[in-house]
Amino acid sequence: MSGNIVNTTDTNFETDVLKSDVPVLVDFWAGWCAPCKAIAPVLEALSSEYEGKVKIVKVDVTSCEATAVNYNIRNIPALLMFKNGEVVAQQVGAVPKSKLTAFIEEHI
């Protein structure tokens, strides 16, 4: 995994996401989820392309249930964009890199 992607926990979510100085794209995922695995390389590429502009944080819903419940995550992968500690946009499902790039650009 890229050094630019942060794996967070329920305990660290506030620090890693809500208190971030830059916009944060949060990927709610699980190891058993094929579409989640499919977008992982896209997120890797985007983490390098947007280094310093957007932080990418992964939340494993199997080990971070409280955070997943708090944000009403019912389907994965679910991508939430946070700015100043607030959710500003959501994208559910695996999408091509071009759509994720447009999603990020629209909300940074």
C-alpha positions as CSV (number, residue, x, y, z in Angstrom):
1,M,0.0,0.0,0.0
2,S,1.2,3.5,-0.8
3,G,2.7,5.6,1.9
4,N,0.2,8.3,0.9
5,I,-2.8,6.2,2.0
6,V,-3.7,6.1,5.7
7,N,-5.5,3.1,7.2
8,T,-7.5,4.5,10.1
9,T,-9.4,3.1,13.1
10,D,-12.4,4.1,15.0
11,T,-10.1,5.6,17.6
12,N,-8.0,7.6,15.0
13,F,-10.8,8.7,12.7
14,E,-11.2,12.1,14.3
15,T,-7.5,12.9,14.0
16,D,-7.0,11.3,10.5
17,V,-10.1,12.7,8.9
18,L,-12.1,15.2,10.9
19,K,-9.2,17.4,11.9
20,S,-7.3,17.2,8.6
21,D,-6.0,20.4,7.1
22,V,-6.7,19.2,3.6
23,P,-9.8,17.5,2.1
24,V,-10.0,13.8,2.8
25,L,-11.4,11.1,0.6
26,V,-12.5,8.2,2.8
27,D,-12.8,4.7,1.3
28,F,-15.1,2.5,3.4
29,W,-14.1,-1.1,2.3
30,A,-13.7,-4.7,3.3
31,G,-11.2,-7.4,2.4
32,W,-14.0,-9.7,1.1
33,C,-15.4,-7.1,-1.2
34,A,-14.4,-7.6,-4.9
35,P,-15.4,-4.1,-6.0
36,C,-13.3,-2.6,-3.1
37,K,-10.3,-4.6,-4.3
38,A,-11.0,-3.4,-7.9
39,I,-10.7,0.3,-7.0
40,A,-7.7,-0.1,-4.7
41,P,-5.1,0.5,-7.6
42,V,-7.1,3.6,-8.6
43,L,-6.9,5.0,-5.1
44,E,-3.2,4.2,-5.1
45,A,-2.7,6.3,-8.2
46,L,-4.9,9.1,-7.0
47,S,-3.0,9.2,-3.7
48,S,0.2,10.0,-5.6
49,E,-1.4,12.5,-8.0
50,Y,-3.2,14.5,-5.3
51,E,-0.4,14.2,-2.7
52,G,-0.5,17.3,-0.5
53,K,-3.9,18.4,-1.9
54,V,-6.1,15.5,-0.8
55,K,-5.6,12.8,1.8
56,I,-6.9,9.3,1.1
57,V,-8.0,7.3,4.2
58,K,-9.2,3.7,4.2
59,V,-11.7,2.5,6.8
60,D,-12.1,-1.3,7.0
61,V,-15.8,-1.7,7.9
62,T,-15.2,-5.1,9.5
63,S,-12.8,-3.6,12.1
64,C,-14.2,-0.1,12.3
65,E,-17.9,-0.8,12.8
66,A,-18.6,2.2,14.9
67,T,-17.4,4.6,12.2
68,A,-19.2,2.8,9.5
69,V,-22.5,2.9,11.5
70,N,-21.9,6.6,12.3
71,Y,-21.8,7.5,8.6
72,N,-24.6,5.1,7.7
73,I,-22.5,3.0,5.4
74,R,-24.7,0.2,4.0
75,N,-22.9,-0.6,0.7
76,I,-19.3,-0.7,-0.1
77,P,-17.1,0.6,-1.5
78,A,-18.4,3.9,-0.2
79,L,-16.3,7.0,-0.8
80,L,-17.0,10.0,1.3
81,M,-15.3,13.4,0.7
82,F,-14.7,15.4,3.9
83,K,-13.8,19.1,4.1
84,N,-13.3,20.8,7.4
85,G,-14.6,17.8,9.2
86,E,-17.9,17.6,7.3
87,V,-19.1,15.2,4.6
88,V,-19.5,17.2,1.4
89,A,-20.1,14.4,-1.1
90,Q,-20.5,10.6,-1.4
91,Q,-19.9,8.1,-4.2
92,V,-21.0,4.4,-3.8
93,G,-19.6,1.6,-5.8
94,A,-16.6,1.0,-7.9
95,V,-16.2,3.6,-10.6
96,P,-13.5,4.3,-13.2
97,K,-10.5,6.6,-12.4
98,S,-11.9,9.3,-14.6
99,K,-15.1,9.5,-12.5
100,L,-13.2,9.5,-9.2
101,T,-10.9,12.2,-10.5
102,A,-13.9,14.3,-11.5
103,F,-15.5,13.6,-8.0
104,I,-12.3,14.8,-6.3
105,E,-11.9,17.9,-8.5
106,E,-15.5,18.9,-7.9
107,H,-15.0,18.9,-4.1
108,I,-11.5,20.1,-3.3
